[in-house]
Amino acid sequence: MRDFLHSVVAKRAISSTRVTDNTAQVSQIIDMQGFEAAMFVINTGTLADADATFAVLLEEGDQANLSDNGAVAAKDMISMSSAAAMTAAGFQFDSDNQVRTIGYIGGKRYIRLTITPANNTGNADIGAICLQSRAGLRPTVQGTS
């Protein structure tokens, strides 16, 4: 009854990396087939720049390569705060060693997350995983990627 492990699947979204400029960090494309919901978990390490900001974008589509991508509508995203989901997931230079989340409840087959720095000239350690839930079949099976 308390088994969380067999009701979710964790997927690598953005491998932990050190960003030293304003290059957007784009996640793996996540296939939602068999799942009704997903949550991206963004983790920050040290964010060395004194004025950097990091905007978050969630995209969706039905093509495997997301050639039909579009920004996810606000009604298809959820957050743990009263702020809009993408705003709540964003962070800035003084958000060292924190976690941000953004949930997806839309109906498209594929999704991806992009984190775009601005004013970043220092070292920014970030990474993200995607937790998929509400599987059509249980128990879920965890892959390695």
ZIJOQUI-V516928 format. One line per field, one symbol per residue. ss: DSSP state (H for helix, E for strand, L for the rest). A space follows every 10 residues. Layout:
ss->???
This chain:
ss->LLLLHHHEEE EEEEEEEEEL LLLLEELLLE ELLLEEEEEE EEEEEEELLL LLEEEEEEEE ELLLLLLLLE ELLHHHEELL LLLLHHHHHL EELLLLLLEE EEEELLLLLE EEEEEEEELL LLLEEEEEEE EEEEELLLLL LLLLL
